[in-house]
Amino acid sequence: MGTRSADGCDNIRIALSHFTAFTGPIALEAITADVWDRWYDHCQGKVAERNVDEAGRAGWTSDYAAKVFGVVKTFLKWLEESARIETLAAQVT
């Protein structure tokens, strides 16, 4: 396992905070394919917000949305691989 910079760790924390803000308090077992699909739609919606905001202050860029989505996906896969949750990989693809 590699070493992360403080900025890199902060970026991961921020991405995961977006997911927890979206889901609210949720047990890991409650992260189903439906939740994952809604999370994907949420990220796409944030991009759509940005696309209609002429000032560019609302929503997320497509690059940022992809990074946030990817961080959460990687974290959930890590939870499964380390046996903290079961059978999530089939749902989070």
C-alpha positions as CSV (number, residue, x, y, z in Angstrom):
1,M,0.0,0.0,0.0
2,G,1.4,3.4,-1.0
3,T,1.6,6.6,0.8
4,R,-0.9,9.4,0.1
5,S,-0.3,13.1,0.3
6,A,-2.4,15.2,2.7
7,D,-4.2,16.7,-0.4
8,G,-4.9,13.3,-1.8
9,C,-6.4,12.1,1.5
10,D,-8.5,15.3,1.7
11,N,-9.8,14.7,-1.8
12,I,-10.8,11.1,-0.8
13,R,-12.5,12.5,2.4
14,I,-14.4,15.0,0.3
15,A,-15.6,12.5,-2.3
16,L,-16.8,10.1,0.5
17,S,-18.6,12.9,2.2
18,H,-20.5,13.6,-1.0
19,F,-21.7,9.9,-0.9
20,T,-22.6,10.0,2.7
21,A,-24.5,13.3,2.2
22,F,-26.4,11.6,-0.6
23,T,-27.2,8.4,1.3
24,G,-27.6,9.9,4.8
25,P,-26.9,7.5,7.7
26,I,-27.0,4.1,6.0
27,A,-25.7,0.6,7.0
28,L,-23.2,-0.9,4.6
29,E,-25.6,-3.8,4.0
30,A,-28.1,-1.3,2.7
31,I,-26.0,-0.2,-0.2
32,T,-27.8,-2.1,-2.9
33,A,-27.8,-1.9,-6.6
34,D,-30.7,0.5,-6.4
35,V,-28.7,2.9,-4.1
36,W,-25.7,2.6,-6.4
37,D,-27.9,3.4,-9.5
38,R,-29.4,6.4,-7.7
39,W,-25.8,7.5,-6.7
40,Y,-24.8,7.3,-10.4
41,D,-27.9,9.4,-11.4
42,H,-27.1,11.9,-8.7
43,C,-23.5,12.4,-10.0
44,Q,-24.9,12.8,-13.5
45,G,-27.4,15.3,-12.2
46,K,-24.6,17.3,-10.7
47,V,-23.0,17.5,-14.1
48,A,-26.3,18.6,-15.6
49,E,-26.6,21.4,-13.0
50,R,-23.2,22.6,-14.0
51,N,-24.1,22.5,-17.7
52,V,-27.1,24.8,-17.3
53,D,-25.4,27.3,-14.9
54,E,-23.8,29.9,-17.1
55,A,-21.7,31.2,-14.2
56,G,-20.3,27.7,-13.6
57,R,-20.9,27.8,-9.8
58,A,-23.5,25.1,-9.5
59,G,-23.0,21.4,-9.9
60,W,-19.8,19.5,-10.8
61,T,-17.7,19.2,-13.9
62,S,-17.8,15.9,-15.6
63,D,-14.2,15.3,-14.6
64,Y,-15.0,16.0,-11.0
65,A,-18.1,13.8,-11.0
66,A,-16.0,10.9,-12.5
67,K,-13.4,11.3,-9.8
68,V,-16.0,11.4,-7.0
69,F,-17.8,8.4,-8.4
70,G,-14.5,6.5,-8.8
71,V,-13.3,7.2,-5.3
72,V,-16.6,5.9,-3.8
73,K,-16.5,2.8,-6.1
74,T,-12.9,2.0,-5.1
75,F,-13.7,2.5,-1.4
76,L,-16.7,0.1,-1.6
77,K,-14.7,-2.5,-3.5
78,W,-12.0,-2.2,-0.8
79,L,-14.6,-2.8,1.9
80,E,-15.7,-5.9,0.1
81,E,-12.2,-7.2,-0.5
82,S,-11.3,-6.8,3.1
83,A,-14.4,-8.8,4.1
84,R,-16.2,-5.8,5.7
85,I,-19.2,-6.2,3.4
86,E,-20.4,-9.1,1.3
87,T,-21.2,-9.4,-2.4
88,L,-21.0,-5.8,-3.3
89,A,-18.8,-6.1,-6.3
90,A,-21.6,-7.5,-8.5
91,Q,-23.7,-4.4,-7.6
92,V,-21.0,-1.8,-7.9
93,T,-19.8,-2.3,-11.5
